[in-house]
């Protein structure tokens, strides 16, 4: 069986088109449960990411100033003790 002749240019263009058409991996959206406020930064119409390391809304708003971003309440905030290790129980011996 003889294969049809394919030019190197056509093959290269086919490979290039395939690579371009592959979806890019999505970044994980992480919310740090230790901080109550997140900055949502927009990079495009539907492309955005979160920076969750703000203790107050005012602190976040200062960082958002002049940027295409907005401050949001962290839906996964675990309270003031979030992220700390579990307390070890102390057993008293009598």
C-alpha positions in Angstrom: 0.0 0.0 0.0 1.5 3.3 -1.0 0.8 6.4 1.1 -0.1 9.7 -0.6 2.7 12.2 -0.9 2.3 15.0 1.7 4.5 18.0 1.6 6.5 19.0 4.6 4.8 22.4 4.7 1.3 20.8 4.7 2.4 18.5 7.5 3.9 21.3 9.5 0.7 23.4 9.1 -1.4 20.5 10.2 0.7 19.9 13.3 0.6 23.6 14.1 -3.1 23.8 13.8 -3.6 20.8 16.1 -1.3 22.3 18.8 -3.2 25.7 18.6 -6.6 23.9 18.8 -5.6 22.0 22.0 -7.2 23.5 25.1 -4.8 25.1 27.6 -4.9 23.7 31.1 -7.0 25.8 33.5 -5.4 27.2 36.6 -6.8 26.0 39.9 -8.9 28.6 41.7 -7.6 28.6 45.2 -9.2 30.3 48.2 -6.9 30.5 51.2 -9.2 29.8 54.2 -7.0 31.8 56.5 -8.0 35.1 54.9 -11.5 36.6 54.8 -11.1 38.8 51.7 -10.0 38.0 48.2 -9.0 40.2 45.3 -10.4 39.0 42.0 -8.1 40.1 39.2 -9.4 40.1 35.6 -6.9 39.4 32.8 -9.5 39.3 30.0 -13.2 39.0 29.5 -13.5 35.6 31.1 -10.0 35.1 32.4 -9.4 35.9 36.0 -7.7 34.7 39.1 -8.0 35.2 42.9 -5.4 36.5 45.4 -6.7 35.5 48.8 -4.4 37.1 51.3 -6.2 40.2 52.7 -7.4 40.6 56.3 -9.7 43.6 55.6 -11.8 44.9 52.7 -9.9 48.2 52.9 -6.6 46.5 52.5 -7.9 44.6 49.5 -9.4 47.8 48.0 -6.0 49.6 48.3 -4.4 46.8 46.3 -7.3 46.8 43.7 -7.0 50.5 43.1 -6.1 51.3 39.5 -6.3 47.7 38.5 -9.0 45.8 36.6 -10.0 44.0 39.8 -12.6 43.8 42.6 -12.6 42.6 46.2 -14.8 39.8 47.3 -15.6 38.0 50.5 -13.8 34.7 50.7 -16.6 32.0 50.6 -14.2 29.5 52.2 -12.9 31.6 55.0 -12.6 29.3 58.0 -12.6 32.0 60.8 -9.8 33.4 62.8 -8.4 29.9 63.7 -8.4 28.5 60.2 -5.1 26.9 59.1 -3.9 26.3 62.6 -3.2 22.8 63.7 -5.7 20.8 65.7 -5.4 21.4 69.4 -3.9 18.5 71.3 -5.9 17.4 74.2 -4.2 17.4 77.5 -4.8 14.5 79.8 -4.5 15.1 83.5 -3.4 12.2 85.6 -4.6 12.1 89.2 
